[in-house]
């Protein structure tokens, strides 16, 4: 063997590394072209038969010194990276992506411009129970200068024996109070066939966490000219959440507000786990406004204020919470709703916080 110094061998390794790098980049560019062709042809990106053929070809021509299994493992990682590269190209084309539309989307709800850099509030009872109940809450919102009122008329509940909402009657009550007090209504719709009915009553159609991947409902919501508030699913990844919004926008409706409402984890101290980091990620990856529901994410009235402050400080476009005249007798989620005096204290503390003043 030729007598070579360690430095010489290291230089040779560096040269080979650069050759490998150049070949990997060349392979990546070819993989991108393949991905584009597959997308045009409607072919799935991952082809296990093709991958097996490639691994067999590599094993057939491999002469050492590495073990064949080692070489195949390395190439599997290269195949995986190439597939991710193709998927990244696909994500760049999403209509909700900030790469597609760099400027922020502003959703206009009867003059309330969500996404304009100011903090907006969505408050109201978990479920509509009566005209008197909704009117009391509406008057409290009016006192605080809040225009967006939430209220559930259709209530998808974990147990089939729990209160399911008043349905269309609940929507009628919301509309009546909104017209009397000049408020805008946000209410959840749970089936595609109810979307058209909702247009007569609500200013914003909410799609709840349990329906985030109800694709027929998403398509129906995307086919109407009405703002949509889309809540993140109980165990949905941010990628799944973004793609759910894409379902809506792909049908022509770009007036979408995303809402982080906590995800299900092993933690039991709160009802759900508020993924506060989702706010800047969604703001970075999409051009859509992002709200945070502090009621459903925590399930605890003592955590509403600090979590709302955190949401505002980290860049959320709005905060959502629940208010009831007498939470002790509420037909749903009684423990987590603020009463009206607590609501006024909450708003005063929030508006006086440094996080709010920065906005």
N, C-alpha and C positions, 0 to 999 in steps of 0.2 A: 504494500500500500504506500502511495506517495506520502512523504512526510509533509504534513500541512499544519500550520499553526492554528490555534483556536480562533484567532481573529479572522483568519482566511475563511475558515469554515462558517463562522458567523456571518460573514459578508455573503457567502454563497446562500446561506439560509435566508438572509434578507432579500436577496435577488429572487429566490424562488417564491418567497412570500408575496412579493410585488407581482410576480407572474400569476400566482394563484388569485390575487386580488383583481387583477385585470380580467382574468377569465371569469371570475365570479360576477363581476359587474357586467361583462358581456352576456353571461348566461341570464342575469336578471333582466336585461333589456329584452332579450328574446322571450323570456317568460311573460313579460308585460305585453308583448305583441300577441302572444298566444292567448293571454287572458282577454284582450280586446276582441280577438276573433271569436273566442268562445261566447263572450257576451252578445256579440252580434248574431251569433248562430243559436243563442239560447241554450248552450251546452253547459253542464255543470263544470265548475272549475276543477274540482278534485276528481281524478280518474284513477281508482285503485289498480285497474288492469294495466294501465300505462305505467304506473309507478313500479309495479312488479316486474314488468318487462325491462325497465331501465335498471333496476337493481340486479336482475339476472345477467344483463349485458355487462354491467360493471364487474360482477363476480367472475364472469367468464374470462375477462381480459385482465383481471388482477393477478399480479405476479409477486406481491410482497414488497417490503418486509412486514407490513402491517397484516394483522389477521383480517380475513375477509369480512367477518362480522363487524370489526372496527370501521373498515372502509364503508360498509353499508350503513352503519349508524351515522357516519359523517354525512353521507349523501342524503340520508333521510332528513337530516336537519337542513340541508341545502334545499331539498324539495319543499319542506315546510315553509322555509323563509320565502321561497319563490311564490308559493300559494298565498302567503300573507301579503306579498307585494302586489299580486293581482287583486286581492280584496281591498287593499288600500286604494288602488286605482278606482275601484268600483265606488268606495265611500266618497271619493272626491266629487263624484257626480250627484250626490244627494242634494235634493232641492233645499233641505233644511240646513245644509252645511254652510258655515261661514266662508268656505272657499268658493262656494257658488254665489253667495251674496255677502260681501264684506260688511256692509252697513247693517245696523240694528233694525229689526222689524218693530214697528210701533203699532200696537193693536188699539184702535179707537173704539171705545165702548161708550156711546152717548156722550162724547166729549172727554171722557177719562182716557188718557193716552198712555196705556201700559207699555213700558219700554222706553219712555222718553228721558230716563235718567232720574226721575223722581220716584219716591216710594209710594205705592198704592196699596190700599187695604181692601180685603174681601172679608166681610163679617156677616154673621147671621146664625140662625138656629141650625142644629144638625138636621132636624126634620120639621116640616111644616105641620103644625097640629091644629091651629085655628087662626082666624083672621085677627083676633085680639092679640094673640101671641106674636104674630109677625109684625103687627102694627107697633107694638111696644118696642120691639127690637129696631124697627125701621126708624122710629123717632129718636132712639138713642144714637143710631148711626148718623142721622141728620144733624144731631147736636155736635157730633165730632167732625162734621164735614166730609163724611164718607159716603160715596155714591154707589159702591158696588156691594150688593147684598146677596149672600148665598142662602140657600134653603133647600132641603131635600124633599121632593115630592114622590120620587121613586127611590126606595131605599133597598139596595141589595144587602141583605144581612147574612151573617154567618149561619144563624139558625133560621130554619123556615118558619119557626113559631114566633119570631120577633116581629115587631111592628115594621111593616113593609112600605109605609108611606100612604098618603092620601091620593096619589096618582094625579090625574088631570085636575081634580078639585084643588089639590095643593098648588098646582101651577096657576090656577085661576086666582087663588088667594094672593100669591106672590105678585101677580100682575096688577091686581087691584091696589095693593099697598104701594107698589112701585109707581103706579100712575098718580096716586094721591100725594106721594112725597118726592116725586121726581128722582127716583132711584133706578138703577140698572140691576137686572136679575141674572144670577148665575145658578143654574140648577142641573142636576145630573139626569141624563137620559140613558136608559139601559138597553133599549132594543132599537134596531134600525127602523122599524115601522113607526116608532114614536117620534122620530126626528122631525117629520113634517108637522106633527101636532105641536111640538115644542116651539116651532117658529112663531106660533100665535101668542106665545106667553113669555119666552125667555130672551134675554139679550145676549147671553153667552151659554152655550151648551157645554156642560161638564161631562167628561168621560172619566169615570172613577177608576180607582186602582184595580179593582177586580175585572174591569173591562178593557184594560190597556191593550190587551192582545185579542180583543174581540174584533177581528179584522173586518167583518161585514159591517159592524157598527162604525169603525174608523172610516171605511169607504163611504158610508152614508153621510157621516159628518163632513167628509171632504167634498161632498157633492152639493152642499148648501152654502149660501152666502151668509154665514153667521159665525162670529168668533167662537173658538173652541178652547176650553181649558182642559188640558190633558194631564191627568195625574199618573205618576210613576207607579208601576205595579208593585205588589207586595214583595216580590223577590226578583224584580227585573234588573238586569244590568243596564248601565247607561246606554250601551250600544242598542239594546232592545228597546229602550225608551225612545231613543232618537229615531229608530226605524218605525216605531209606532206613529210618531209625528209625521214621518215621511209618507206613510199610508194616507194620512189626511191630505197632506200637501200635494201628493201625486194626483189627487182627484180635482185639484184646482183651488182649494181653500188654503190660503197662506196666513190667515188670521188665527194663529195658534199661540197659546200661552202654555208653557210647560210648568208643572207643579211638582216639586219634591215634597213627598208627604211621609217620608220614613220608609225603611225597608225592614223585612223580617230577619232577625238574627237570633243568636242564642241568648241575648241579653233580655232579662225580665224586669229590670228596674223601670223601664218605660214601655209603653204599648208597642212601639216600633223603635227602630234606631234611626235618628235623623242623620242622613248622609249629607252633612253640610258642605263637604267638598264637591258634591255634585253640582252645586250652583256655579262656581267658576269654571268647572269642566264644561257644563252645558253652555255657558256664556261664551266660552272659547270655541267650542266645536260647532255651535249653531248660531244663527242670527236671531233666534226667538227669545222673547222675554221669559224670565224664570221667576216663579213665585215659590214660597215655602209655606206649607200648611203646618203650623206649630201645634195645632190641636191633635191631629191624628198621628203625627210623628212622635209625640211624647205621651199623650193620654193623661197628662198631669198638669193641673192648673198652676202649680207652683213653678213649673218650668217654662211656661208660655213666654214670659217676659225675657229671660236671658236668651232663649232660643230665637226669639224675634229679633233681639239686638244683634245676635250673631248672624242671622240671615241678612239683615240690612248691612252690617259691617262688611260682609263678604261679597256683597254686590247684588243681592236679590232685588228684583224689580217690584216685589210686593210681598205682603204677609197675609196669610189666611188664618182665621181662627173662628171659633164657634161661640155664640152668645145666646142665652135663653133667659127669659124673665124670671123663671123659677126652675133652675136645673134639677132640683130634687125630685120634681114630678115629671121631668121630661120623659118622653116615650122612647128615646134612644140616647145612648152615650151621656147619661146624666152626670157622671162623675167628672167629665173632662170639659164641660161647658162653663164659661164664665156667666155670672149673673150680671145685670146691667151696672150696678155700682162697681163691680170688679172690672168690667169692661172699660168704664170711664177712667179708673185708676191705671189700668193697663195702657190705655192710649196716652194719658198724661205722662206716665213714666217713659213710654217709648218715644214720644215726640221730644221729650226733654233730654234724651240720651245723647252722648257724643256721637254715636254711630249715626243717628238720624240727622244731626246737625251737619255732618260731613256731606250729606246728600242734598 
